[in-house]
Amino acid sequence: MLRSFDGTEPQVAESAYVDDAAVVIGDVVIEEDASVWPNTTIRGDHGTIVIGEGANVQDNAVLHETAELEPYSTVGHSAIVHDATVGERALIGMNAVVLDGSYVGEGAVVAAGSVVTEDTEIPEATLVAGAPAEPKTEIDDPALEATADRYVELSKTHAETSERLD
């Protein structure tokens, strides 16, 4: 569901996929080949939210305040990104939280269930875990880097083959 807020409507690229069960409100930009999955809430009522080219926001995730997902980044199931930036090809694991003013570097991974506290900068290509999230190791995993590419293809299949049955 796309909704305006205070006269501002979400902008969704033609090639983007927004599931019917997602809620996208207000000042939100969803770029080419990005995808937003069921029960996700993206609420742009206190700043612009940008979902970059090829980025994906998976089921039950929440984005609020001024947030940016750089190209081909991934926000996993039930994760929260609040007033933060997720770098290109970075991955936010399931149920992880990224808080205000934080930056997750290019190709970095926030492990499932981790909490990136306010104003934290995660170095590129680094796995962080815990609450608060702390660096564990550097990573170089081409399969992990291709996560967003797989979601671009999956979203095209959904767009072409899904049919409401009610």
N, C-alpha and C positions, 0 to 999 in steps of 0.2 A: 504494500500500500504506500503510495506516495502522497504526502500531505504538505500543503504550504504552511508557513508560520510567519505571522506578522508581514504578510505580503511577499515573502520570499519562497520560491518553489525549488525543489531539488532539480538539478540538471543531470540527466542521465544520457550517456553516449548511446548511440544506436546499437552498437555491438555489445554493450554491457548486458549482464543478466541480473535482474532483481526478482527474486522469487516472490510470488503473490502473497506469501505469508510473512514477508519481511515488512518492517515499518521504517520508512525513510522520511524524515520531517525537516523542512526548512532549508537552511543554507548548507546544502550538501552537493558536492560535485562527484559524480561517478564516471570515471574516464573509460576509454575504449578497452574492451575485453575484460573489464573488471567484473567481479561477481559478488552478489550479496545473497546469502542462503536463508532458508526458513527460520522464522522467529528471531531474526536479528533485528536489533533496534539501533538506528543511526539517527541521533537527535541533534540537528543543527540549529539550536535555538539560542546558543551563547557563543557563537563563533562558527567559522567555516570548517567543515569537515571535507577532506579530499580523499577519495579512494582512487589511487593512481592506476595507470594503465596496467591491466593484467593482475591487479591485486585481488585478493579474495577475503571475504569476511564470512566465516562459517557459522553454522547453526547456533542460535542463542547468544551470539556475541553482542556486545554493547559498545558503541562509540559515542562520546559526548564531549562537549566543549570544543575548543579548537583542536582538531586532530588531523594528522596526515599519514596516510599509508603511501609510501613511495612505490614506484612501479614494481610489480611482481612480488610484493610482500604478502604474507599470509597471517591472518588472525584466526586462530583455532577455535573450536567449539567452546562456547560459554566464556570466552576470554573478554576482558574489559580493557579498552584503551581510552583513557580520560585525559584530554588536554596534553597529548604527547605525539611524538613522531616515530614512525616505524620505518627504518631505512630499506632501501631497495633489496629485494630478495631475503629480507629478514623474516623470521617466523616466530610468532607468539603462540606458545603451546596452549593446549586446552586448559581452561579455568585459570589461566595466568592473568595478572593484573599489571597494567603499565600506567603509572600515575603521573600527575601534572608536571609539565616541564621536562619530562624525560625524553631521551633520544636513544633508540635502539639502532645500533650501527648496521651498515650494509652486511648482509649475509649472517648476522648474528641470530642466535636462537635463545629465546626465553623458555626454559623448561616448563612443562605442565605444572600448574599449581603454584608457580613462583609469583613473587610480588616485587616489581621494580618500583622502588620508592621515589618520591618526588625529586625532581631535578637530578636524576641519575643519568649518566651517559654510559651506555654499553658499547664497548669497542667493537669494531667490525669483526666478523668471522669468529665470534666468541660465544661459547655456550655459558649461560648464567642459570643458576638454580637457587632455590631457597626463598625464605622470607625473613629478611630482605634478600633479594637475588644477589648472588656473588659470582664472579667469574670462576669457572671450573676448568675449562680447557679451550684451546683454539680448535676451530673446526674447518675441515675442507672436505665436503661431501657433495659431489655433483648431483646425487639423487635428491638430496635435501634441497639443493638450489633449484631443482626442477619442479618442486611442489606446486608453485603457482602456474607453471606451464600445464601441468595435469589438470588443474582447476579451470583454466581457460578452455581446454578441450571438453571437460565435463560439463561446463556451463553451456557450451554450444549444443551438446547432446540434449540437455534438459530443455533448452529453448526450442529445439526442433521436435522433440518427441513427447514432452509432458503434456498431459491433457487433464483439465479439471473434470472430475467425475460427479460433482454435485449439481 
